[in-house]
Amino acid sequence: MFTRNIKITKDYFSLVKFKNKHLITFIIIDLINVLISLLVPLFISLIVEELTNKLYYMSLFYVVMLGITYLFNKVGSYCTNWCYANFFKETYVDVHNTLVNSIYNYDEEYSKKISTGKIINSSNTDIINIAEIPSFIIELAIEFIRLFVIYFVFAKQSIFVAIYVIIIDIIYYNFANKCNAKNTYYLKKQIHYADKLTGILQQILIGLKDIKSFGIGDKLNNKLDGYRKKWQESYFLKRKYYFTRNTILSLIIDFGKIVLYIILILLIVKDNLQISIFLLLISYYDKAKDSINDIMSFDVSIREESVSLYRINEIINYKDKDLKLNGTVNNDDINGLVEFKNVSFKYGEMTTLKNISFVAKPNQITAIVGQTGAGKTTIFNLLLRLYKVDSGKILIDKLNIYEYSKDVYYSNISIVNQKTFIFDMSIRANLSLIDSNKKRQIDACKRAGIHDFIMSLPDGYNTILKKDAYNISGGQKQLLSLARALLTTSEIILLDEVTSSLDPSTTNKIINLLDDLKTDHTLIIITHNKELMKAADNLVVLKDGKIDCIGNHKDLVKNSDTYKELLH
């Protein structure tokens, strides 16, 4: 218990700052409060003793002292709760902030190690679950202090009785500790299946239309039922060991008290014990029982909450293979010349790029084209520094991309995805995530060709976009995403299939917009759209992870069979 709880304490305070005035005040008041509670049995025994000796004024004095003790105890309890509530409200914000900031640095493969369900549950439930870890650890330590004081009182009256009480407590502790270990084991399994259920439920919400159209709700329910049953089983077994400790095993303490009664009565018969001391020891035995039960409860609670602690740590400490993708160069004077020099890359054992070289120049549209699986998306992933190349170099303005600092790099490169994501907030709020200046927002939207549409809406820029902007068309959403990209200070803009599934008129709008954007940007696009291919200044044609040919549309139509196949 001690080694494990010391480790949990260290791990907790490596996540949460210990130097918090509310926590330190809580520790001091709580320790004083627990020691004050030990005076209650003492004053009760003294009241009985003074009444037995017919010293009524003294008995009244101890009654008053008992009342003062109760008062101090309750005031102390209020103060400890107030201090701890203030400590945790600050802790929740700090831990949640740390967790979310760690997610921003995830690579594309995080889901292989950490499920979405775990991240969602941890961001709320687990952070709340770890609220009481320091409280339980402190209370556990204080209970051991209180137990030591109780054993000392027993030893002062009778070494034999003290040894007997300690033996009973040790027997109970050993059995209860085994129950606690089982309880924690099945709690981990229960949470694991809860993560699975949350993850599938999230996917159901995302794919609700397809689920309805294909009528696959029953099959999904069958999959969910499997996890529900495993959750049920884990929950029941966890509870079984919990109530076994609190019921069957507590009989050890209860029958131990019966034997203690007999021992103390025999001592009274032999005139070796006073009635007041009898009452004091019986009361302290109950206090010892309470302490042991509290120690067991705190221990199992620490075990349970440590499960949440280590889940949070796993999310926060997830590393993308420690690839050292971020450098230290802070030069922000970037023109946007992009060069791939003999770049090769593998996903696991599968080679996706083989010794490719090309240049994307400022004030030009460079289109990356090829069949599905040719390696187009990999080029974007490498440009976004989600992975590191296996060999070769990627340069921006003649400098290796991994040498730029994180802030400089991501302020100079941005992406507009095929399925761009819009937050459930107003148009203004979505744009303000990039730049809160209203004039620049309007200028960007005008340049993207979306301003007039926004102003036609009843609430204009204050229109709420619900559920990933389902209340506007795909084309309008794509134009809004382009406006958002324009609000950045990026010199290089990546566009991934931005015209897929759009009507011809919106596609033409985007082509005209790109022709305008290239005047002050480097544009690199992935596309299957013929019109965009024609509009590109330079086309890089990929085939099976290799560059098949490079050139403009007219030249490639004449000279490249691969390109002609793509057009058809």
C-alpha positions as CSV (number, residue, x, y, z in Angstrom):
1,M,0.0,0.0,0.0
2,F,2.6,2.5,1.1
3,T,4.9,2.1,-2.0
4,R,2.0,2.3,-4.4
5,N,0.4,5.3,-2.8
6,I,3.7,7.2,-2.6
7,K,4.1,6.6,-6.3
8,I,0.6,7.8,-7.0
9,T,1.2,10.9,-4.9
10,K,4.4,11.7,-6.9
11,D,2.6,11.1,-10.2
12,Y,-0.3,13.3,-9.1
13,F,1.8,16.2,-8.1
14,S,3.9,16.0,-11.2
15,L,0.6,16.8,-13.0
16,V,-0.8,19.2,-10.4
17,K,1.1,21.8,-8.5
18,F,1.5,21.1,-4.8
19,K,2.3,24.6,-3.8
20,N,-1.3,25.8,-3.5
21,K,-2.2,27.8,-0.4
22,H,-5.7,26.2,-0.3
23,L,-4.3,22.7,-0.3
24,I,-1.6,23.4,2.4
25,T,-4.3,25.1,4.6
26,F,-6.5,22.1,4.1
27,I,-3.8,19.7,5.3
28,I,-3.1,21.7,8.5
29,I,-6.8,22.2,9.5
30,D,-7.7,18.6,8.6
31,L,-4.9,17.2,10.8
32,I,-6.0,19.4,13.7
33,N,-9.6,18.5,13.2
34,V,-8.9,14.7,13.3
35,L,-6.9,15.0,16.5
36,I,-9.7,17.1,18.0
37,S,-12.2,14.4,17.2
38,L,-10.2,12.0,19.5
39,L,-11.2,14.2,22.5
40,V,-14.8,13.3,22.2
41,P,-14.5,9.7,23.7
42,L,-12.2,11.2,26.4
43,F,-14.7,13.8,27.5
44,I,-17.5,11.3,27.5
45,S,-15.5,8.9,29.7
46,L,-14.6,11.8,32.1
47,I,-18.3,12.9,32.3
48,V,-19.2,9.3,33.3
49,E,-16.3,9.2,35.8
50,E,-17.2,12.5,37.5
51,L,-20.9,11.5,37.7
52,T,-19.8,8.2,39.3
53,N,-17.8,10.2,41.9
54,K,-20.8,12.6,42.3
55,L,-18.7,15.6,41.1
56,Y,-21.5,17.2,39.2
57,Y,-19.9,20.5,38.5
58,M,-16.9,18.8,37.0
59,S,-19.2,16.6,34.9
60,L,-21.0,19.8,33.6
61,F,-17.6,21.3,32.9
62,Y,-16.7,18.3,30.7
63,V,-20.1,18.6,29.0
64,V,-19.3,22.2,28.0
65,M,-15.9,21.1,26.8
66,L,-17.6,18.3,24.8
67,G,-19.9,21.0,23.2
68,I,-16.9,23.2,22.4
69,T,-15.1,20.2,20.8
70,Y,-18.2,19.5,18.6
71,L,-18.3,23.1,17.6
72,F,-14.6,23.2,16.7
73,N,-14.9,19.9,14.8
74,K,-17.8,21.2,12.6
75,V,-16.2,24.5,11.9
76,G,-12.9,22.7,11.0
77,S,-14.9,20.4,8.7
78,Y,-16.4,23.4,7.0
79,C,-13.0,25.1,6.6
80,T,-11.4,22.0,5.1
81,N,-14.2,21.6,2.6
82,W,-14.0,25.2,1.6
83,C,-10.2,25.0,1.1
84,Y,-10.4,21.8,-0.9
85,A,-13.2,23.1,-3.2
86,N,-11.0,26.2,-4.0
87,F,-8.0,24.0,-4.6
88,F,-9.8,21.7,-7.0
89,K,-11.6,24.4,-9.0
90,E,-8.1,25.7,-10.0
91,T,-6.8,22.2,-10.5
92,Y,-9.6,21.3,-12.9
93,V,-8.9,24.2,-15.2
94,D,-5.1,23.6,-15.2
95,V,-5.4,19.9,-16.0
96,H,-8.1,20.4,-18.6
97,N,-5.9,23.0,-20.3
98,T,-2.8,20.8,-20.2
99,L,-4.8,17.9,-21.7
100,V,-6.3,19.9,-24.5
101,N,-3.0,21.6,-25.4
102,S,-1.3,18.1,-25.6
103,I,-4.0,17.0,-28.1
104,Y,-3.0,19.9,-30.4
105,N,0.4,18.2,-30.8
106,Y,-1.0,14.8,-31.8
107,D,0.1,13.1,-35.0
108,E,-2.2,11.4,-37.5
109,E,-1.7,8.0,-35.8
110,Y,-2.7,8.8,-32.3
111,S,-5.9,6.8,-32.6
112,K,-3.8,3.5,-32.8
113,K,-2.8,4.0,-29.2
114,I,-5.5,6.2,-27.7
115,S,-9.2,5.9,-28.5
116,T,-11.4,8.9,-29.1
117,G,-13.8,7.6,-26.4
118,K,-10.9,7.6,-23.9
119,I,-10.0,11.2,-24.8
120,I,-13.6,12.4,-24.5
121,N,-14.2,10.6,-21.2
122,S,-10.9,11.7,-19.7
123,S,-11.4,15.4,-20.6
124,N,-14.4,15.4,-18.3
125,T,-15.0,12.4,-16.1
126,D,-11.4,11.4,-15.4
127,I,-10.4,15.0,-14.5
128,I,-13.3,15.1,-12.0
129,N,-12.5,11.7,-10.7
130,I,-8.9,12.7,-9.7
131,A,-10.3,15.6,-7.7
132,E,-10.1,13.8,-4.4
133,I,-6.7,12.0,-4.8
134,P,-4.7,14.4,-2.6
135,S,-7.6,14.6,-0.1
136,F,-7.7,10.8,0.2
137,I,-3.9,10.6,0.5
138,I,-3.8,13.2,3.2
139,E,-6.8,11.6,5.0
140,L,-5.1,8.2,4.7
141,A,-2.0,9.5,6.4
142,I,-4.0,11.3,9.1
143,E,-6.0,8.1,9.8
144,F,-2.7,6.3,10.4
145,I,-1.8,9.0,12.9
146,R,-5.1,8.7,14.6
147,L,-4.7,4.9,14.7
148,F,-1.3,5.2,16.3
149,V,-2.8,7.5,19.0
150,I,-5.6,4.9,19.6
151,Y,-3.1,2.0,19.9
152,F,-1.0,4.1,22.3
153,V,-4.1,4.7,24.5
154,F,-4.8,1.0,24.6
155,A,-1.2,0.2,25.4
156,K,-1.2,2.7,28.3
157,Q,-4.1,0.7,29.8
158,S,-3.1,-2.8,28.8
159,I,-0.3,-4.1,26.5
160,F,-2.3,-7.4,26.1
161,V,-5.5,-5.6,25.0
162,A,-3.5,-3.4,22.6
163,I,-1.8,-6.4,21.0
164,Y,-5.2,-8.1,20.6
165,V,-6.8,-5.0,18.9
166,I,-3.8,-4.7,16.6
167,I,-4.0,-8.4,15.6
168,I,-7.7,-8.0,14.8
169,D,-7.1,-4.9,12.7
170,I,-4.2,-6.6,10.8
171,I,-6.3,-9.6,9.9
172,Y,-9.1,-7.4,8.7
173,Y,-6.7,-5.2,6.8
174,N,-5.1,-8.1,4.8
175,F,-8.4,-9.5,3.6
176,A,-9.8,-6.1,2.8
177,N,-6.7,-5.1,0.9
178,K,-7.2,-8.1,-1.4
179,C,-10.8,-7.0,-2.0
180,N,-9.6,-3.5,-2.9
181,A,-7.1,-4.9,-5.4
182,K,-9.9,-6.9,-7.2
183,N,-12.2,-3.9,-7.0
184,T,-9.6,-1.7,-8.9
185,Y,-8.9,-4.5,-11.5
186,Y,-12.6,-4.7,-12.5
187,L,-12.9,-0.9,-12.4
188,K,-10.2,-0.6,-15.1
189,K,-12.2,-3.1,-17.3
190,Q,-15.4,-1.3,-16.7
191,I,-13.9,2.0,-17.8
192,H,-12.3,0.3,-20.8
193,Y,-15.7,-0.9,-22.1
194,A,-17.2,2.5,-21.3
195,D,-14.6,4.1,-23.6
196,K,-15.6,1.6,-26.3
197,L,-19.3,2.5,-25.9
198,T,-18.5,6.2,-26.0
199,G,-16.4,5.8,-29.2
200,I,-19.1,3.9,-31.1
201,L,-21.8,6.4,-29.9
202,Q,-19.7,9.3,-31.3
203,Q,-19.4,7.5,-34.6
204,I,-23.1,6.8,-34.7
205,L,-23.8,10.6,-34.3
206,I,-21.3,11.4,-37.1
207,G,-22.7,8.7,-39.4
208,L,-26.4,9.0,-38.5
209,K,-27.6,9.6,-42.1
210,D,-25.8,6.5,-43.4
211,I,-27.0,4.4,-40.5
212,K,-30.6,5.3,-41.3
213,S,-30.3,4.9,-45.1
214,F,-28.6,1.5,-44.8
215,G,-30.8,0.4,-41.9
216,I,-27.8,-0.9,-39.9
217,G,-29.0,0.3,-36.5
218,D,-29.8,-3.2,-35.3
219,K,-26.3,-4.6,-36.3
220,L,-24.7,-1.7,-34.5
221,N,-26.8,-2.4,-31.4
222,N,-25.6,-6.0,-31.5
223,K,-22.0,-4.7,-31.4
224,L,-22.9,-2.3,-28.5
225,D,-24.7,-5.1,-26.6
226,G,-21.4,-7.1,-26.5
227,Y,-19.6,-4.1,-24.8
228,R,-22.7,-3.4,-22.6
229,K,-22.6,-7.0,-21.3
230,K,-18.9,-6.8,-20.6
231,W,-19.4,-3.5,-18.8
232,Q,-22.2,-5.1,-16.7
233,E,-20.0,-8.0,-15.7
234,S,-17.1,-5.8,-14.8
235,Y,-19.3,-3.4,-12.8
236,F,-20.9,-6.2,-10.9
237,L,-17.6,-7.9,-10.0
238,K,-16.2,-4.5,-8.9
239,R,-19.2,-3.9,-6.6
240,K,-19.1,-7.5,-5.3
241,Y,-15.6,-7.0,-3.9
242,Y,-16.7,-3.6,-2.5
243,F,-19.7,-4.9,-0.6
244,T,-17.9,-8.0,0.5
245,R,-15.4,-5.8,2.3
246,N,-18.1,-3.7,3.8
247,T,-20.3,-6.6,5.0
248,I,-18.7,-10.1,5.3
249,L,-15.2,-8.9,6.2
250,S,-16.5,-6.3,8.7
251,L,-17.7,-9.2,10.8
252,I,-14.0,-9.7,11.8
253,I,-14.1,-6.4,13.5
254,D,-17.5,-6.9,15.0
255,F,-16.8,-10.3,16.5
256,G,-13.5,-8.9,17.7
257,K,-15.5,-6.3,19.6
258,I,-17.5,-9.0,21.3
259,V,-14.3,-10.7,22.5
260,L,-13.0,-7.3,23.6
261,Y,-16.2,-6.8,25.7
262,I,-15.5,-10.1,27.4
263,I,-11.8,-9.3,28.1
264,L,-12.7,-5.9,29.5
265,I,-15.6,-7.2,31.7
266,L,-13.2,-9.8,33.2
267,L,-10.7,-7.0,34.0
268,I,-13.5,-5.0,35.7
269,V,-14.5,-8.1,37.7
270,K,-10.9,-8.4,38.9
271,D,-10.9,-4.7,39.8
272,N,-8.2,-4.0,37.2
273,L,-10.3,-1.6,35.2
274,Q,-12.7,1.3,35.9
275,I,-16.1,1.7,34.2
276,S,-15.0,5.0,32.7
277,I,-11.9,3.4,31.2
278,F,-14.1,0.5,29.9
279,L,-16.2,3.1,28.0
280,L,-13.2,4.9,26.8
281,L,-11.6,1.7,25.3
282,I,-14.8,0.5,23.8
283,S,-15.3,3.9,22.2
284,Y,-11.7,3.9,21.0
285,Y,-12.1,0.4,19.6
286,D,-15.0,1.8,17.5
287,K,-12.7,4.7,16.5
288,A,-10.0,2.2,15.5
289,K,-12.7,0.3,13.4
290,D,-13.7,3.6,11.8
291,S,-10.0,4.4,11.1
292,I,-9.4,1.0,9.5
293,N,-12.6,1.3,7.4
294,D,-11.6,4.8,6.4
295,I,-8.1,3.6,5.5
296,M,-9.6,0.8,3.4
297,S,-12.1,3.2,1.8
298,F,-9.4,5.9,1.1
299,D,-7.1,3.2,-0.3
300,V,-9.7,1.8,-2.7
301,S,-10.6,5.4,-3.7
302,I,-7.0,6.2,-4.4
303,R,-6.7,3.0,-6.5
304,E,-9.8,3.9,-8.4
305,E,-8.9,7.5,-9.0
306,S,-5.4,6.6,-9.9
307,V,-6.9,4.7,-12.9
308,S,-8.2,8.1,-14.1
309,L,-4.9,9.7,-13.3
310,Y,-2.9,7.4,-15.4
311,R,-5.5,7.6,-18.2
312,I,-5.0,11.4,-18.2
313,N,-1.2,11.0,-18.1
314,E,-1.3,8.6,-21.1
315,I,-3.2,11.2,-23.1
316,I,-0.9,14.1,-22.0
317,N,2.3,12.2,-22.4
318,Y,1.5,10.7,-25.8
319,K,4.4,11.4,-28.1
320,D,4.6,11.2,-31.9
321,K,7.6,8.8,-31.8
322,D,9.8,11.7,-30.6
323,L,10.7,12.6,-34.2
324,K,11.9,16.1,-33.3
325,L,9.7,17.7,-35.9
326,N,10.0,21.2,-34.4
327,G,13.2,23.4,-34.7
328,T,14.4,26.6,-33.3
329,V,14.7,29.0,-36.3
330,N,12.4,32.0,-35.7
331,N,13.0,33.7,-39.1
332,D,9.5,34.8,-40.2
333,D,10.5,36.4,-43.4
334,I,9.4,33.6,-45.7
335,N,8.7,33.9,-49.4
336,G,7.2,30.4,-49.8
337,L,9.5,28.5,-52.1
338,V,8.8,24.8,-51.5
339,E,11.2,22.1,-52.6
340,F,11.1,18.3,-52.4
341,K,14.5,16.8,-52.9
342,N,14.7,13.0,-53.3
343,V,12.1,12.4,-50.7
344,S,11.1,8.9,-49.7
345,F,8.6,7.8,-47.0
346,K,7.0,4.7,-45.6
347,Y,3.8,4.1,-43.5
348,G,5.0,1.2,-41.5
349,E,6.2,-1.3,-44.0
350,M,4.4,0.3,-47.0
351,T,6.4,2.7,-49.1
352,T,4.2,5.6,-50.3
353,L,6.8,8.0,-51.7
354,K,9.9,6.9,-53.7
355,N,12.6,9.4,-54.3
356,I,10.4,12.3,-55.4
357,S,11.7,15.8,-56.3
358,F,9.7,18.9,-57.4
359,V,9.5,22.6,-56.8
360,A,6.4,24.7,-55.9
361,K,7.1,28.4,-56.5
362,P,5.5,31.5,-55.1
363,N,2.9,33.2,-57.2
364,Q,2.0,29.8,-58.8
365,I,-0.5,27.1,-58.5
366,T,1.2,23.7,-58.2
367,A,-1.2,20.8,-58.6
368,I,-0.4,17.3,-57.2
369,V,-2.4,14.8,-59.2
370,G,-2.6,11.0,-59.5
371,Q,-4.8,8.0,-58.9
372,T,-6.0,7.1,-55.4
373,G,-3.0,5.8,-53.4
374,A,-0.4,7.5,-55.5
375,G,1.0,9.4,-52.5
376,K,-0.7,12.8,-52.8
377,T,-2.0,13.0,-49.2
378,T,1.4,11.8,-47.9
379,I,3.0,14.9,-49.5
380,F,0.6,17.2,-47.6
381,N,1.1,15.2,-44.3
382,L,4.8,15.7,-44.7
383,L,4.5,19.4,-45.5
384,L,2.4,19.7,-42.3
385,R,5.2,18.0,-40.4
386,L,2.9,15.3,-39.2
387,Y,5.7,12.8,-40.0
388,K,9.4,13.0,-40.8
389,V,10.8,11.9,-44.1
390,D,12.7,8.6,-44.2
391,S,15.3,10.1,-46.7
392,G,15.7,13.2,-48.7
393,K,14.8,16.8,-47.8
394,I,11.8,19.1,-47.8
395,L,12.9,22.8,-48.0
396,I,11.1,26.1,-47.6
397,D,13.2,29.0,-48.8
398,K,16.2,26.7,-48.9
399,L,15.9,25.7,-45.2
400,N,14.9,22.2,-44.0
401,I,11.3,22.4,-42.7
402,Y,12.2,20.7,-39.4
403,E,14.5,23.5,-38.5
404,Y,11.7,26.1,-38.3
405,S,10.2,26.7,-34.8
406,K,6.6,25.6,-34.4
407,D,5.1,29.1,-34.2
408,V,6.9,30.3,-37.3
409,Y,6.2,27.2,-39.3
410,Y,2.5,27.0,-38.7
411,S,2.0,30.7,-39.1
412,N,3.3,30.4,-42.7
413,I,1.5,27.2,-43.9
414,S,-2.2,26.5,-43.7
415,I,-4.5,23.9,-45.2
416,V,-8.1,23.9,-46.6
417,N,-9.3,20.3,-46.5
418,Q,-11.8,18.5,-48.7
419,K,-14.1,18.1,-45.6
420,T,-13.3,21.3,-43.8
421,F,-14.5,21.6,-40.2
422,I,-16.6,24.5,-39.0
423,F,-17.3,24.9,-35.3
424,D,-20.8,25.1,-33.8
425,M,-20.6,28.9,-33.4
426,S,-21.3,32.1,-35.4
427,I,-19.6,32.9,-38.6
428,R,-17.9,35.8,-36.8
429,A,-16.7,33.6,-33.9
430,N,-15.3,31.0,-36.4
431,L,-13.4,33.7,-38.2
432,S,-12.3,35.3,-34.9
433,L,-10.5,32.1,-34.0
434,I,-8.0,33.2,-36.6
435,D,-8.2,37.0,-36.5
436,S,-10.7,39.0,-34.4
437,N,-10.3,42.2,-36.5
438,K,-13.7,42.7,-38.1
439,K,-12.4,44.7,-41.1
440,R,-9.9,42.0,-42.0
441,Q,-12.6,39.4,-41.7
442,I,-14.8,41.3,-44.1
443,D,-11.9,41.8,-46.5
444,A,-11.1,38.1,-46.5
445,C,-14.7,37.1,-47.1
446,K,-15.0,39.6,-49.9
447,R,-11.8,38.2,-51.5
448,A,-13.2,34.6,-51.1
449,G,-16.5,35.7,-52.6
450,I,-18.6,34.8,-49.6
451,H,-19.3,38.2,-48.1
452,D,-22.5,39.0,-50.1
453,F,-24.0,35.6,-49.1
454,I,-23.2,36.2,-45.5
455,M,-24.8,39.7,-45.6
456,S,-27.9,38.1,-47.1
457,L,-28.5,36.0,-44.0
458,P,-30.9,37.5,-41.4
459,D,-28.1,37.7,-38.8
460,G,-25.2,38.3,-41.2
461,Y,-21.8,37.5,-39.6
462,N,-23.6,36.6,-36.3
463,T,-25.4,33.7,-38.0
464,I,-24.9,30.5,-35.9
465,L,-23.5,27.6,-37.9
466,K,-24.9,24.5,-36.4
467,K,-23.5,20.9,-36.4
468,D,-20.5,21.6,-38.7
469,A,-22.4,24.2,-40.7
470,Y,-25.2,21.9,-42.0
471,N,-27.4,25.1,-42.5
472,I,-25.2,26.4,-45.4
473,S,-24.3,24.6,-48.7
474,G,-21.0,22.7,-49.2
475,G,-19.8,25.4,-51.6
476,Q,-20.5,28.2,-49.2
477,K,-18.8,26.2,-46.5
478,Q,-15.7,25.7,-48.7
479,L,-15.6,29.5,-49.5
480,L,-15.9,30.3,-45.8
481,S,-13.0,27.9,-45.1
482,L,-10.9,29.7,-47.8
483,A,-11.7,33.1,-46.2
484,R,-10.6,31.6,-42.9
485,A,-7.3,30.6,-44.5
486,L,-6.9,34.1,-45.9
487,L,-7.1,35.5,-42.4
488,T,-3.9,33.7,-41.5
489,T,-0.5,35.1,-42.2
490,S,0.4,32.0,-44.3
491,E,2.6,32.4,-47.3
492,I,1.8,28.8,-48.4
493,I,-1.7,27.5,-48.7
494,L,-2.5,23.7,-49.2
495,L,-5.8,22.9,-50.7
496,D,-7.0,19.3,-50.6
497,E,-9.8,18.5,-53.1
498,V,-11.6,21.7,-52.4
499,T,-13.8,21.4,-55.4
500,S,-15.0,17.8,-54.9
501,S,-18.8,17.5,-54.9
502,L,-19.2,21.2,-55.8
503,D,-21.4,22.5,-58.6
504,P,-19.7,23.9,-61.7
505,S,-20.5,27.6,-60.8
506,T,-19.0,27.3,-57.3
507,T,-16.0,25.4,-58.8
508,N,-15.5,28.3,-61.2
509,K,-15.6,30.8,-58.3
510,I,-12.9,28.9,-56.5
511,I,-10.7,28.7,-59.7
512,N,-11.0,32.4,-60.1
513,L,-10.2,32.9,-56.4
514,L,-7.1,30.7,-56.7
515,D,-5.9,32.7,-59.7
516,D,-6.2,35.8,-57.5
517,L,-4.6,34.2,-54.4
518,K,-1.5,33.1,-56.2
519,T,-0.5,36.7,-56.7
520,D,0.6,36.8,-53.0
521,H,0.8,33.1,-52.0
522,T,2.3,29.7,-52.9
523,L,-0.6,27.5,-53.7
524,I,-0.3,23.7,-53.7
525,I,-3.4,21.7,-54.5
526,I,-4.5,18.1,-54.6
527,T,-7.2,17.7,-57.2
528,H,-9.0,15.4,-59.6
529,N,-10.9,18.3,-61.2
530,K,-10.0,18.8,-64.9
531,E,-10.7,22.6,-64.8
532,L,-8.3,23.0,-61.8
533,M,-5.7,21.0,-63.6
534,K,-5.9,23.3,-66.6
535,A,-5.7,26.4,-64.3
536,A,-2.5,25.1,-62.6
537,D,0.8,26.6,-63.5
538,N,2.6,23.4,-62.8
539,L,1.4,19.8,-62.5
540,V,3.2,17.0,-60.6
541,V,1.8,13.7,-61.8
542,L,2.3,10.8,-59.3
543,K,2.1,7.1,-60.1
544,D,2.7,4.4,-57.5
545,G,4.5,6.8,-55.2
546,K,6.9,8.1,-57.9
547,I,6.8,11.2,-60.1
548,D,5.7,10.1,-63.5
549,C,6.0,13.6,-65.1
550,I,6.0,17.3,-64.3
551,G,4.7,20.1,-66.6
552,N,1.7,22.3,-67.5
553,H,-1.6,21.0,-68.8
554,K,-0.9,21.6,-72.5
555,D,2.5,19.9,-72.4
556,L,1.3,16.9,-70.4
557,V,-1.7,16.4,-72.7
558,K,0.7,16.0,-75.6
559,N,3.5,14.0,-73.8
560,S,2.1,12.0,-70.9
561,D,-0.2,8.9,-71.2
562,T,-0.6,8.8,-67.4
563,Y,-1.9,12.4,-67.4
564,K,-4.3,11.7,-70.2
565,E,-5.7,8.7,-68.3
566,L,-6.3,10.9,-65.3
567,L,-8.2,13.4,-67.5
568,H,-10.5,10.6,-68.7
